Amino acid sequence: MDSVEAALLWTIPGSVLLVVAVGGYELLQKRRRKRSGTPLSGAYVDEVTAFLYGTKRMELDHRDSMSMMRDDEAQGAPPSQDVDLDRGIVILRRDVPGAGPGEQP
C-alpha cells in the first residue's frame, strides 16, 4: 500500500475523528465561557450534509435568510410606539425600570 492509498483510506475516518475532537473541545469551551452561536463542528457537519443533499443547502439558505429578518411582533413585547393616521399623532412610550409587562407610567 503506497502513501496515496493510505491517505485516501484514512480520509473519512480521519475527518470523523477530527470533528469529534473539535466538538469535544467546543463543549469544554462552552461550559467554561458560556459561548453561544454555531459551533465549528456543527457548521462542518451542516456543510458536508449540504454537499451531499441539495435540500439541506436550501434549508441552510432559508435559515440564513430568516435570521436576517426582523421579528418584533413575535417577541411578545408591546409596541414602543403607536401611529394614529386618522388623528395624525404618534404616541411614544418610555420603558420604566421595574414596571411589569403591559404597565405604563
C-alpha positions as CSV (number, residue, x, y, z in Angstrom):
1,M,0.0,0.0,0.0
2,D,1.6,3.3,-1.0
3,S,1.1,6.7,0.6
4,V,-1.7,7.8,-1.8
5,E,-3.8,4.7,-1.0
6,A,-3.2,5.2,2.7
7,A,-4.2,8.8,2.6
8,L,-7.4,8.0,0.7
9,L,-8.2,5.1,3.1
10,W,-7.9,7.4,6.1
11,T,-9.7,10.4,4.7
12,I,-13.2,9.7,6.0
13,P,-12.3,8.1,9.4
14,G,-9.7,10.9,10.0
15,S,-12.2,13.6,9.3
16,V,-14.8,12.0,11.6
17,L,-12.2,11.8,14.4
18,L,-11.3,15.4,13.8
19,V,-14.9,16.5,14.0
20,V,-15.4,14.6,17.2
21,A,-12.2,16.1,18.7
22,V,-13.3,19.6,17.7
23,G,-16.8,19.0,19.1
24,G,-15.3,17.9,22.4
25,Y,-13.1,21.0,22.6
26,E,-16.0,23.2,21.8
27,L,-18.1,21.6,24.6
28,L,-15.4,22.4,27.1
29,Q,-15.1,26.0,25.9
30,K,-18.9,26.4,26.0
31,R,-19.0,25.2,29.6
32,R,-16.2,27.5,30.7
33,R,-17.1,30.7,28.9
34,K,-20.8,30.3,28.1
35,R,-20.2,30.7,24.4
36,S,-23.1,31.0,22.0
37,G,-23.5,30.7,18.3
38,T,-23.0,27.9,15.8
39,P,-20.1,25.6,16.8
40,L,-17.4,24.9,14.2
41,S,-18.1,21.2,14.2
42,G,-21.9,21.8,13.7
43,A,-21.1,24.1,10.8
44,Y,-18.8,21.5,9.3
45,V,-21.4,18.7,9.5
46,D,-24.0,21.1,8.0
47,E,-21.8,21.9,5.1
48,V,-20.8,18.3,4.4
49,T,-24.5,17.3,4.5
50,A,-25.4,20.2,2.2
51,F,-22.7,19.0,-0.2
52,L,-24.3,15.5,-0.3
53,Y,-28.0,16.6,-0.2
54,G,-29.3,19.6,-2.2
55,T,-32.3,20.0,0.1
56,K,-30.0,20.6,3.1
57,R,-28.4,23.5,1.1
58,M,-31.9,25.0,0.6
59,E,-32.6,24.6,4.3
60,L,-29.4,26.3,5.3
61,D,-30.0,29.2,2.9
62,H,-33.6,29.6,4.2
63,R,-32.3,29.6,7.8
64,D,-29.8,32.3,7.0
65,S,-32.4,34.5,5.3
66,M,-34.8,34.1,8.2
67,S,-32.2,35.0,10.7
68,M,-31.7,38.3,8.8
69,M,-35.4,39.3,9.0
70,R,-36.6,41.4,11.8
71,D,-39.2,39.8,14.1
72,D,-40.6,42.3,16.5
73,E,-44.2,41.1,16.9
74,A,-43.2,37.5,17.8
75,Q,-41.2,38.7,20.8
76,G,-44.4,39.4,22.7
77,A,-43.4,42.9,23.8
78,P,-46.0,45.7,23.3
79,P,-45.0,48.1,20.5
80,S,-43.0,51.1,21.7
81,Q,-44.9,53.5,19.5
82,D,-48.5,53.8,18.1
83,V,-49.3,55.7,15.0
84,D,-52.8,57.0,14.6
85,L,-53.2,58.1,11.0
86,D,-56.7,59.4,11.5
87,R,-55.7,61.9,14.1
88,G,-52.2,62.5,12.8
89,I,-50.4,61.7,16.0
90,V,-47.7,59.3,17.2
91,I,-47.6,58.0,20.7
92,L,-44.2,57.2,22.1
93,R,-43.8,55.2,25.3
94,R,-40.8,55.1,27.7
95,D,-39.6,51.9,29.3
96,V,-39.8,52.2,33.1
97,P,-37.3,50.0,35.0
98,G,-39.2,47.7,37.4
99,A,-42.5,48.0,35.7
100,G,-44.2,44.8,34.8
101,P,-45.2,43.8,31.3
102,G,-48.1,45.9,29.9
103,E,-47.8,48.6,32.7
104,Q,-47.4,52.2,31.6
105,P,-46.0,55.0,33.7
